Amino acid sequence: MDADTNTAGGIRLEAPTIDGDGNSNYSPCRTGLHFCGSTPDNEQPYTAANIPATSFWQANEMFRAARRVGECAEVEADFCVDLMLAGDCEQDFWSNRQLFPVILAEITRPLATRPTDTGRG
């Protein structure tokens, strides 16, 4: 992923960073959406972005909306979107950087204007 993949609202996808000990910047949010990439050698996960939620309900709603517009086949994926609830990954799906702005637009839309769920998630 490019480090310059800017998006609205100050949320951006970050390129992996590796410290002097060879560790990546992996720090998922406690509750919300965690966008998890892999280092170039595919050895370590890293946090590409976090979108924290204020409640389990909000996190679930964001995840359903994100999955509806942002899921892709694993072979096309740049990262995994994790639903984090109280520090645990409850569900996930594959996505790519081209869909990241679409995901952000969808999860920031008012609930009343979103299409109804298709039963996934």
C-alpha positions in Angstrom: 0.0 0.0 0.0 1.2 3.5 -0.7 1.8 5.7 2.3 0.2 8.6 0.4 -3.3 7.0 0.1 -5.1 9.9 1.7 -8.8 10.0 2.4 -11.4 12.3 3.8 -11.7 12.9 7.5 -8.0 12.5 8.2 -8.2 8.7 8.0 -5.6 7.2 5.8 -4.1 3.8 4.9 -0.6 3.6 6.2 2.3 1.8 4.7 4.0 -0.8 7.0 6.7 0.5 9.2 9.3 -1.8 10.7 11.3 -0.9 13.8 14.9 -1.6 14.5 14.0 -5.0 16.0 12.1 -6.0 12.9 8.6 -5.5 14.4 5.7 -4.0 12.4 3.3 -1.4 13.7 0.5 -3.7 14.7 -2.0 -2.0 17.1 -5.7 -2.8 16.4 -8.4 -0.6 18.1 -10.3 -2.1 21.0 -13.7 -1.7 19.5 -14.3 -0.7 15.8 -12.8 -1.5 12.4 -9.2 -2.5 12.1 -7.6 -2.5 8.6 -4.8 -5.1 8.7 -2.2 -5.4 6.1 0.9 -7.5 5.7 4.5 -6.5 5.5 6.1 -6.7 2.0 7.7 -10.1 2.9 4.2 -11.3 4.2 5.8 -12.2 7.5 4.0 -9.8 9.8 0.7 -8.1 10.1 0.5 -4.3 10.5 -2.2 -1.8 11.2 -3.0 0.1 8.0 -5.9 2.0 9.7 -8.2 2.0 12.7 -11.7 3.4 12.9 -12.8 3.3 16.5 -16.4 2.9 17.6 -18.1 4.1 20.7 -20.2 0.9 21.1 -20.5 -2.7 20.0 -23.7 -1.7 18.1 -21.8 1.1 16.2 -18.9 -1.2 15.4 -21.3 -3.9 14.0 -23.2 -1.3 11.9 -19.9 0.0 10.5 -18.7 -3.5 9.7 -21.9 -4.5 7.9 -21.8 -1.3 5.9 -18.1 -1.7 5.1 -18.6 -5.3 4.0 -21.6 -4.5 1.8 -19.5 -2.2 -0.4 -15.9 -3.2 0.3 -15.6 -7.0 0.2 -13.4 -8.5 -2.5 -11.8 -11.9 -3.3 -8.7 -12.7 -1.3 -6.5 -12.8 -4.5 -7.5 -9.1 -5.1 -7.0 -8.0 -1.5 -4.5 -5.6 0.0 -5.7 -5.9 3.5 -8.3 -7.5 5.8 -11.0 -5.6 7.6 -11.5 -6.8 11.2 -14.5 -6.2 13.4 -12.9 -5.6 16.8 -15.1 -6.0 19.9 -13.5 -5.4 23.3 -10.1 -6.3 21.8 -11.2 -9.5 20.0 -11.5 -9.9 16.3 -15.1 -11.2 15.8 -15.4 -11.2 12.0 -13.3 -10.1 9.0 -13.4 -9.8 5.3 -10.9 -9.1 2.5 -10.7 -5.7 0.7 -8.3 -3.6 -1.3 -7.1 0.0 -1.3 -9.2 1.0 -4.3 -12.3 0.2 -2.1 -11.0 2.0 1.0 -12.6 5.4 0.0 -15.9 3.7 -0.8 -15.9 2.0 2.6 -15.2 5.3 4.4 -18.0 7.0 2.4 -20.4 4.2 3.3 -19.7 4.0 7.0 -20.0 7.8 7.4 -23.4 7.9 5.6 -26.4 8.4 7.9 -28.1 5.0 8.7 -31.4 6.1 7.2 -29.8 6.5 3.7 -28.0 3.2 3.6 -29.5 0.2 1.7 -30.9 -2.6 3.8 -28.7 -5.4 4.7 -28.4 -8.5 2.5 -28.1 -10.8 5.5 -24.3 -11.0 5.4 -22.3 -10.2 8.5 
